[in-house]
Amino acid sequence: MDTKVLSSGIRYSNLPESYVRPESERPRLSEVSECEDVPVIDLGCEDRTHIIQQICHACMQYGFFQVINHGVSKETVEKMLQVAHDFFELPLEEKLKLYSDDPSKTMRLSTSFNVNKEKVHNWRDYLRLHCYPLHKYVPEWPSNPPPFK
């Protein structure tokens, strides 16, 4: 592949070989069951022990859950989604300033967790940002697009 990220604007007519999983490793959709009872965790509940127990149960039984009453406004979520979209729409040269295949970096753009060791990559780009403690990591964050920070 010529570029290191998928959000390069290139339209592929064929999937690059490094993204094709052997058939034995692919999910068999015929074996996937429907889940109509997605666990819902209410963070507005005052019983912290109950919340922790619900999260533990959901992780062990389902591997995921939905969170409600988390305190993040719809407006804030929409702004976050917009800035993420704007970031991945930046010109390739701008995004590649943040690219790294070093899995130990606290801030990096990549397609895989460890490009050098994985035999098959995931079809995605991601921007990894450490956030805690915020004051330590925010200076590393991208300044483009401007609303990112």
C-alpha positions, 0 to 999 in steps of 0.5 A: 500500500502506498499510504500509511493511512486509509483516510488518504482519499484513495478509492480502492477497487480491491482490498489490499492484501495486508487487510485480507484475513484468512477465511479461518479467522473471519467471523461466521455471520451464520453463527452470530446470535441476535442480542435484543437485551443490550445491557443499559447502565444508568450512571445517574444511579446513586448506588455506585456499588450497583453500577459497578456490579452491572458493568462487571456483569455486562462485560462478562456476559455481553462484552459491551453495554449502553450507558445512559445519564452520563452527563455529557450533553447532546451538543457536546457529543455532536461537537466531538463527532464533528471535530473528529470528522473534520480531523479525518477530512484533513489533507493527507499531508496534515494527518501524516504529521501525526502518523506513527507505527510506534505502539508506545506513543501516547498520541499517534495516528495509525491503522493498526495497534502494531503495524510491524507485528500484525500479519493482517491489519484492520480496515480503519484509521484511528487517532490515539490520545491519552487523556489522563491526567488531562494537563499532561497530555493536551499539549500533545494533541493536534492543533488542527482542526483548530477546535480539536483542543 
